[in-house]
Amino acid sequence: MTSQTRIGRSALTTQLRSFRRLPLAVRLLLFTEMMFNIGFYLVVPFLATYMSESLAATGTMIGLVLGLRTFSQQGLFFLGGALTDRFGVKRILLIGITIRIIGFVAAGLSHTTMQLMVAVILIGFAAALFSPAAEASFAVAGREAEDEGIITRSDLFALDALFLRIGALIGPVLGALLLSSGFDVMCFIAAGIFGILLVSHAIIIPAVDTPAGEPLLASLTTVLRNPLFLVFALFYSTGLVTYNQQYLLLPIELERATGSQSALGWMFVFASVLVLTLQMPLAAWAQRRSTATSLMVGFGAMALCFAIVAVAAPFPPFSGVGALIPALMMLVFLHVGQMIALPIARDLVGIIAAEKHVGTYFGFLNSFGGLAVLISSLVLGRLEDWAKTPQPPATVPWLLLTAALLLSTVALPKIAVIATRRRKALVESVTD
């Protein structure tokens, strides 16, 4: 056994031991994050197939419905975060889960495109409520657990990423197994999953809560008047863009390299296994470094993932399995970078927010990222044809993403240093 393997196993064992020491409500939230993704990926990846085969929807209508789902989720995260700060975590979590149950039941009962559209909007809006509330809860619980010596907050966010990935891996597999049973059955099973979560949260979740009572406008104004956070959100959004663009650009790279997208499913399985294996060891590695160093390494790795493909794109691909090397290297560096940087960056949000209005901060961060993803998709969508065949212009989309990530690689460590100094000064002033 190599020393790296021993370190990886040791880190995983330590994190699992820390997980068992977490309050029951925090463990339930981690489990819920996994189940949320299982329910989501059980149904949503099969929406397009159901609409085209059962509802005879056009490609334009399918794109509209899927786009509305994304907007109702990402675009309204800021509202979910503000509502969390106003009414508290528990109430917004329960409302979000209830709306998602209604959405899945409505999807299962839908027989027209318009009915399904309403259901999909409800499903997206439920996540816009639940996700900022969950992140705010992790921010508060993570700070308490860190003070008690149980686990660092960034490690808790890494655990969250691990549970989310497990759900994203199980959901599509379960959906594929149940597909022959009918789309409605899949929707009703997803609704049942959230019904169980609703009951368990109603009983347990009060143990983890954030202070409530802040007016919506006051929370939003506080966030918008924090220039350090606004700059942080701008450069952090390149990481969200990177993750989402793999769904647009990875199929294009496979088509350029192999002439087909037949390996796409296996690529995403490879990425999931990579995250399940390395998330906790890499989080432990990042925890031993400064916040600035971890952000620089993480975003630098994400920049490298696209730079590799940018170099390969203009040239004829290698023969055989070698043609997949640029795509595989892209996935390795993309996900390694995400695993190192994102838990640290999410921890930094609480520091920049001075541990106040954290629901609104996380909601705004995700809405800002959703807007960045939308803009980047429009821009890169116009350039995607260039990347489909080996030619000099094929490098342009990849270079644009590389440049954006390099800017974040430089800027985010500087923001981390400023935020850490401000927090230290605040703590010292309180102590004095």
N, C-alpha and C positions, 0 to 999 in steps of 0.2 A: 504494500500500500504506500503510495507516495505521500510526501508531507502535505501537498496541496489537497489531496483527497481527505487526509485526516483533519485538516483545518476546516474543509467544507462540512464534513460530517459533524465535527465538534460544534460549528456554528449552528447547524440545523438542530442538533440535540439541545443546545442552549436555548434556542428560540422556542422549541416545543416545550421545554421545561418552563420557560417564561409564560407561554400561552396558558399552561395549566394554572399558573398563579394569578392570572388576570381575573378581575371580577366577572361573575357570571354574565352580567349584562353586556360587557365588552365582548366576551366570547360569543354571545348570541348575535351581536352585531356583525362580527366576522363571519359567522355561519350564514347570517342573512344576506350579506354581500355575495357569498357563493350561490345561495339559492336564488337571489335576484337575477344573477347571470344565467343560472340554469333555466329559470322560467323564461327569461328574455330570449336566449339562444335556442330554446326549445321551439319557439314559435316564429320569431321575427325573420330568421334566415329563409323561412319557407313561405313568407308572405308573397313574394314575387311569383313563385310557382303557383300558389293558390289563386292569385288574382288573374294570371294569364290562362290557367287551365280550367278553373271553375267559374270565374266571373267574367271571362272573355275581355279583360281589361287591356287597353292599348299600352304600348311601352311608355307613352307620355304620361298616362294616368298612373301607371305603376311608379314612375319616377316622382310624380307629384305626391303620392301617398307616402312613399319612403322619405321624401324631403320634408313633408309636414311632420313626420314622426321625429326626425332629427331636430327640426326647429322647435317643436313643442317640448323637447327635452333640453338640448343644449342652450337654445335661445332664452329659456325661462329659468335657468339655474339661478340667476341673480335674484329672481323673485322668491324662489324656494329658500335661498339663503337668508333673505331679509325676513321672510315669514318665520323662519326658525328662530332668529334673534328676537322676534316680536312675541311669539307664542310658546317657544321652548321646543326642545328636540322631540320629546315623546309625542306631543300632539301632532306635529308635522309628519313624523314617521308613520303614525297610525293612519293619518289622512292619506298619505302617499300610498301605503300598502292597500288601503281600501279602494282608492281610485284605480290602482292597477288590477285589482280583482274585478272591478266593474268593467274595465277595459278588455280584459281577456274573455270574460263572459260575453260581452258585446261582440267581440271578434268571432267567437265560436258560433254565435247566433246570426251573424251577418250573412245576407244573401245578395247584397248589392255592393257596388264599389263605394257608394256614399256611406252606407252603414259601416263598412270596414274602415273608411277614412275616419269617422268619428271615433271608433274603437281605438285606432292606432294613435290618434291625438291624445286620448285619455291615457294610453299606455306610456307615451312619451312624457306627458305632464306629470304622471305619477313619479317618474324617475327624477324630474326637475324638482320635486318636493323632497323625495327620499334622500337622494345622493348628497346634497349640501348638508342636510340634517345629520346624516351618518358621518360625514367628514368633520363637521363641527363637534360631534360627540367624540370621535377619535382624537381630535385635537385636545379637547378638555381631559378626556380619560388618559390620553397618552402623557400629558403633562403631569397628572397626578401619579400615574404609574412610574414615571421617570423620577419624580421626587421621592417615591417610596422604594426606589431601587429595583423595581420589578423588570422593567423594560424601557428602553429609550423610545421617545415618540416616533422618531424616524423608523425604528425597527417595527413599531406597531403599524405604521403605514406600509412597511414592506410586507408584513403579514397580511394586511388587507389586500395588497396587490396579488399575493400568492393565492388567497382564497378566491378573489375575483377570477384569476386565470383558471383555477380548478373548475369553477362554474362555467367559464367560457369553453372549456374542453369537454365537459360532460354534456352540456345543453344540446349542441348540434348532434352528438352521437345518439342521445336519447330521442331527439326529434327524428333522426333518420330511421330509428327502430320503430317509432310510432307512426311514421308517415302513412303507412298502409291503413292505419286505423281511421284516418280522416283528420283534416285540419281542425274540425270542431272538437274532436276528442283531445287533441294536443292543447288547444286553448283551455279547455275545461280542466285538464290536469294541471296546467300552469296556474289557473285560478285557485285550484285546490291547494297547491304549494303555498301560495300567498295567504290563503285562509288560515293555514296552520301557523304561519309567521305572524299574522295579525293577533291571534290569540296569545301566542307566546310573548309577543312584545307588550301587549296590554298588561300582562302579569309581571314581567321581569324588568322592562326597560327603565322604570323610574330611578334605578340605581345609577344611571348615567344620564345626566341632564346638564343643560347649559342655562345660565340665567335668562329669564324671559322678561318681556315688558318694554323693550326698546321700540319706539315708534319706527315704522318702516322708513319714512323719509330720513329720520336721524341716522339710521344704520347706513343707508345708501349714501347719504351726504358724507359721512365719516370716511367711507371707502374712497369716494371720488376726490376727497381732499387730501388723500395720502399719496403724494407724488412718487414716493419710493415704491409703493405697491403697484402703482400704475405702470411704472417702468419695468418692475419685476414681471407683471402680467404680460406685458408686450414680449419680453424675451423668453419667458416660460412657455408662451403659446407655440413657439417653434417646436417644442417637444411633442405637444399634442398634434400639431400638423404632421410631424414626422410619423407618428403612430398611425394616423388616419390615412396618410398618403400611401402606406404600404398596400392598402386595399385597391388603390387606383393604379399605382406604378409597378407593383410586383407582377401582376398578370402581364403587363406590357413588356417587362424585362424578360419574362419567361417566353413570351411569343417571339421576341427578338432573338433570344438565345437558342430556342428549341423548335420554333415554328408552331407551338401549341401551348395551351394552358393546362395540360393534363396533370402536371405535377403540382398545381396550386394547392390542392387539399393537403398533400403530404408536406408542403412547405409550412402550412399553418400548424400542422401536427408537430413538426420539428420545432417551431417557435414555442409552442405550448410546453413541450417536454423540456426545452431549454430553460424556460422560466421556472417551471416546477423544480428543476434540478438546482438552479443557480441563484434564485432570488434571495434566499436567506444567507448563503455564504457571501454573496456580493454585498448585501446590506451590512453584514458584519464587517466586511472589509472597508466599506465606506464610512462606517461608524468610527473606525479607528483613525480616520483622516479628518482634517478640518472640513467644515461645510464648503468653503471656497474650493478646496482641492477636489472634493467629490463632485461638485457641480461642473468643474472644468473637465475632469476626466469623463464624466457621464455624457455631457453634451458634445465633447470632443469625439467620443466614440460614435455618437449618432451622426456627426458631420462626416466622419470617416466612412460610415456605412454607405452614404450616397456618393462620396468621392470615388470609392472603388468602382461603382457601376458607371460613374461619369467617365472614368478612364477606359472602361471596357466597351462602352456603348458604341463608339464610332467604328469599331473593328469587327470583322467576322468572328463569330463565337468559336470556342474550342469544339472539338468533336466529342461525341458520346456524353458521358456523365460530366466531363469537364465543362460543358456548356452551362451547367448549373452553378459553377463556382461563384461567379459574381453575385447571384441571387442569394446563395447560402451565406456568403460573407456579409452581404447586406443585412440579412436577418440576424446574424450573430452579433454584429456591432450595434445594430439598432436596439435589440432587446437587452444586450449587456449595458448599453448606455442608459436605457430606461430604468433598468433594475438598480443601477448605481445612483442615478441623479434624482429620479422622481420622488422616492420616499424622503430624501433629504430636502428637496424643494418644498414638498407639502408640509414638512416640519417648519420650514422657514416662513411659511404663510402666518402661522401663529405668532412667530417672533415679530414679523413686520406689523402684525395687527395688534401687538402688545397684549395678546390673549383676550381681546375684546372684539365683539361683533364678528366672531370667527365664521359663523354661518354665512353672513353676507359676503365676507371676503372670499370664502371658498366658492359660493354661488357665482359671484362676479368673475372669479378666475376662470371658471368653467364656461360661462357665457362668452367671455372674451375669447377663450380658446375656440369655442364653437364658431364665432364670427371669423376668426383667423382661418379655421379649416374651410369654411365656406368660400372665403376669398381665394385662398390658395387652390382650392379645387377648381374654381372658375378659371384661374390663370393657367394652371397646369393642364386642365382639360383641353385648353386650346393648343397646347404644345405636345399632347400625348402622341399624336400621329408621328411627330419627328422621332420619337424614341422607339418606334415599332420596328424599324429596320436599321441595320448598321450603316451609319452615315455621320459626318461631322456634326450636323445639328442635333443628333440624338443625345448629345451630352448636355444640352441646354437645360432641360428640366431638372436633371440631377445636380448640375452646378448651382442652380438657383437655390435649391434646398440646402446644399452644402454651405453656400455663402450665408444664408440665414442662420444656420446652426453655428457657424463659426462666430458670428456676431454675438450669439447667446453664450458661447463658450468663453468669450472675453468679458461680457457684461455681467453675467450672473454671479461670478465669484466676487466682483467688486461690490455688487448689491449685498451679497451675503456678509461681507466684511463690515459694510456700513450698518446693516441691521444688527449684527452681533455687537458692535460697539455701542449702538444706541441702547440695546437691551442691558448690556453690562452697566452703562451709565445710569440707567433707570433703577436697576437693582441696588447699585451703590448709594443712590440718592435716598431710596426707601430705607436702606439699612442705617444710613447716617441719621 
